[in-house]
Amino acid sequence: MENTTLKEGDYLYTPPSFKHSVTSQTGCTLLLIIPEEVEILV
C-alpha cells in the first residue's frame, strides 16, 4: 500500500484492524464509510 497514488473515483478497501496512513500534496476530500470504531493516530 505504501507509495500508492489514488485518483478521483478510486475505491480503497481496508480490512478491519488494518493500519495505514493517508497524505495529500495538494489537499483532497475523502468519503469514509466506517462500519466500526476507528482509532486515529496522529
C-alpha positions as CSV (number, residue, x, y, z in Angstrom):
1,M,0.0,0.0,0.0
2,E,2.9,2.3,0.7
3,N,3.6,4.8,-2.1
4,T,0.3,4.1,-3.9
5,T,-1.3,7.0,-5.6
6,L,-5.1,7.1,-5.7
7,K,-7.0,9.3,-8.1
8,E,-10.5,10.7,-8.3
9,G,-13.1,7.9,-8.3
10,D,-10.7,5.3,-6.9
11,Y,-12.0,2.9,-4.3
12,L,-9.9,1.6,-1.4
13,Y,-11.0,-1.2,0.9
14,T,-9.0,-2.0,4.1
15,P,-10.0,-4.9,6.3
16,P,-10.8,-4.4,10.0
17,S,-7.8,-3.7,12.2
18,F,-5.6,-2.8,9.1
19,K,-3.4,0.3,9.9
20,H,-2.5,2.7,7.2
21,S,-1.8,6.4,6.6
22,V,-3.2,9.0,4.2
23,T,-1.4,12.0,2.8
24,S,-2.1,14.6,0.1
25,Q,0.3,17.0,-1.5
26,T,-2.5,19.3,-2.7
27,G,-5.4,18.5,-0.4
28,C,-8.4,16.4,-1.1
29,T,-11.9,15.4,0.0
30,L,-12.5,11.9,1.4
31,L,-15.7,9.9,1.8
32,L,-15.3,7.5,4.6
33,I,-17.8,4.7,5.2
34,I,-16.8,3.1,8.5
35,P,-18.8,0.2,10.0
36,E,-16.9,0.2,13.3
37,E,-15.0,2.5,15.6
38,V,-11.7,3.9,14.2
39,E,-8.6,4.9,16.1
40,I,-7.0,8.0,14.6
41,L,-3.2,8.1,15.1
42,V,-1.6,11.5,14.9
